Amino acid sequence: MTTVAIIGAGPLGRWLALSAARAGFRVLLEDVMPTNLHHAQELLRQELGPEALGNDSGSGVAFVSTIEDAVREADLAIDCVPDELESKLEIFWLLDRMAPPRTVLATPTTRLSIADLANCTYRPDKCVAIVAEAASLAAGVSAEILLRTTSRTTAETVALVESFWRRLGFAPRFEMDTAVSEQ
C-alpha cells in the first residue's frame, strides 16, 4: 500500500496526514472547506517542509478539492467526518462509488456499527472501523489501536490496515463487530 486518501482536514485529518506522510505514505488530503485545507497546508509545511507537500512522488502530502480526486488512486481511504450516522452513511456512499474496487474504507467511530455501514456498500469485505475518540487518536494518547471488522472482512483488508497502523507506530488489535447480524 502506498496511497492513503484522508477525507476531512480537521484536527484528526491533519494528524493522520502528518503521521502517514512521516511513515512514508503518499497522502491525498481532501476537505470541502477550503479554510481547513489551508490550515492543514500551513501545519504540514511547518512539520514536513515544503518539499513534502504537493508532490506526486512516492510519499508526501497532496491537497485535493474533491473526494473523487482523493480516492482515485487510494489503497486506503479514511474518512474524518463527524461520528454521526447520516454523515458516515453519506461519506461511505460517496467513497464506495468513487474509489477503485481495491480501496479499503476505514472510519473512526466509537458509536456506530461497521457491519451496518459496510452493508450499505458494494465492498462490505473492505470496511474497517477505527474504534477511538478522534481527540485521543490525534493526540497519540495510546500505542494500541482497536480496529473493528465484520465477518465478511477479508484477510487482505486486515493485513493492509494492520500494516498501515504499525507503520504509524501503533499496535493494532482487532475485534469482530457483533452489533448486528450480517447478511
C-alpha positions in Angstrom: 0.0 0.0 0.0 1.3 3.4 -0.9 -1.5 5.8 -1.3 -3.8 6.9 1.6 -6.8 9.2 1.0 -7.9 11.2 4.0 -11.3 12.9 3.8 -11.5 15.8 6.2 -8.7 18.2 7.1 -9.8 19.0 10.7 -7.6 18.1 13.6 -7.8 14.3 13.1 -7.3 14.5 9.3 -4.3 16.8 9.8 -2.8 14.4 12.3 -3.4 11.4 10.1 -1.9 13.1 7.1 1.2 14.2 9.0 1.6 10.7 10.6 1.1 8.9 7.3 3.5 11.2 5.4 6.1 10.7 8.1 5.7 6.9 7.8 6.4 7.2 4.0 2.9 7.0 2.6 1.7 9.1 -0.3 -1.3 11.1 1.2 -4.1 12.8 -0.6 -5.9 15.2 1.8 -9.4 16.5 0.9 -11.9 18.8 2.7 -15.0 20.6 1.5 -13.9 23.6 3.5 -11.0 25.5 1.8 -10.1 27.0 5.2 -9.5 23.6 6.7 -7.2 22.7 3.7 -5.4 26.0 4.1 -4.8 25.3 7.9 -3.6 21.8 7.1 -1.3 23.0 4.4 0.3 25.5 6.8 0.7 23.0 9.6 2.1 20.3 7.3 4.5 22.8 5.7 5.9 23.6 9.1 6.1 20.0 10.2 7.3 18.3 7.0 8.9 21.1 5.0 7.7 22.5 1.6 9.4 19.7 -0.3 7.0 17.1 1.1 3.8 19.0 0.0 2.0 18.8 -3.3 4.4 16.3 -4.9 3.5 13.3 -7.0 6.4 11.2 -5.8 6.0 8.1 -3.7 5.4 9.9 -0.4 4.3 13.3 0.9 1.0 15.1 1.0 -1.0 16.5 -1.8 -4.1 18.6 -1.2 -7.2 18.0 -3.4 -10.5 19.6 -3.6 -12.8 16.7 -4.4 -13.4 13.3 -2.9 -13.0 11.8 -6.4 -9.5 13.2 -6.7 -8.6 11.9 -3.3 -9.7 8.3 -3.8 -8.9 7.8 -7.4 -5.6 6.1 -6.7 -6.1 5.2 -3.0 -5.4 1.9 -1.5 -6.9 3.1 1.8 -9.5 5.8 2.3 -10.1 7.1 5.9 -12.9 9.5 6.5 -12.7 12.1 9.2 -16.3 13.3 9.2 -18.4 13.6 12.4 -19.3 10.4 14.1 -22.9 10.6 13.2 -24.9 8.0 11.3 -26.0 10.4 8.5 -22.5 11.8 7.9 -20.9 8.3 7.9 -23.6 6.9 5.6 -23.2 9.7 3.1 -19.4 9.5 3.1 -19.3 5.7 2.8 -21.8 6.0 -0.1 -19.5 8.5 -1.9 -16.3 6.6 -1.2 -17.8 3.3 -2.3 -18.9 4.8 -5.6 -15.8 6.9 -6.4 -12.9 4.7 -5.2 -11.5 1.8 -7.2 -12.8 -1.7 -6.1 -9.4 -2.4 -4.3 -9.7 0.5 -1.9 -10.3 -0.3 1.7 -12.7 2.1 3.6 -11.9 2.9 7.2 -13.8 5.1 9.6 -13.1 6.4 13.1 -16.2 5.7 15.2 -17.0 4.9 18.8 -20.7 4.6 18.4 -21.6 3.1 15.0 -21.6 -0.4 13.8 -19.1 -1.1 11.0 -21.2 -4.0 10.0 -24.2 -1.7 9.4 -22.0 0.8 7.4 -20.3 -2.0 5.4 -23.7 -3.5 4.4 -24.5 -0.2 2.7 -21.6 -0.6 0.3 -20.6 -2.8 -2.6 -17.4 -3.7 -0.7 -18.5 -5.0 2.8 -15.3 -7.1 2.8 -13.2 -4.0 2.7 -14.6 -1.9 5.6 -13.0 -1.4 9.0 -13.8 0.8 12.0 -11.2 2.6 13.9 -12.5 2.5 17.4 -11.1 5.6 19.0 -12.1 9.1 20.1 -10.8 11.4 17.4 -9.2 13.7 20.0 -7.3 10.9 21.8 -6.2 9.4 18.5 -4.9 12.8 17.2 -3.1 13.3 20.5 -1.4 10.0 20.1 -2.6 9.0 23.6 -2.3 5.2 23.2 0.2 3.0 21.5 -2.6 0.4 20.9 -5.4 0.9 18.4 -8.6 -1.1 18.3 -9.9 -1.9 14.9 -13.3 -3.5 14.4 -14.1 -5.8 11.5 -17.1 -7.8 10.3 -17.5 -11.5 9.5 -17.0 -10.5 5.8 -13.8 -8.6 6.2 -11.0 -10.3 4.2 -7.6 -11.3 5.4 -6.1 -8.9 2.8 -8.1 -6.0 4.2 -7.0 -6.8 7.8 -3.3 -7.1 6.6 -3.4 -3.7 4.8 -5.0 -1.9 7.7 -2.7 -3.6 10.2 0.4 -2.6 8.2 -0.8 1.0 8.0 -1.2 1.4 11.8 2.0 -0.5 12.5 3.9 2.0 10.3 2.3 4.8 12.3 3.7 3.3 15.5 0.5 1.7 16.8 -0.1 -1.9 17.9 -3.4 -2.9 16.2 -5.9 -5.1 17.9 -8.8 -6.5 16.0 -12.2 -7.5 17.2 -15.4 -8.5 15.4 -18.4 -6.2 15.3 -21.2 -8.1 16.9 -23.7 -5.2 17.0 -25.9 -6.7 14.2 -26.5 -9.9 12.4 -24.9 -9.6 9.0 -26.5 -10.7 5.8 
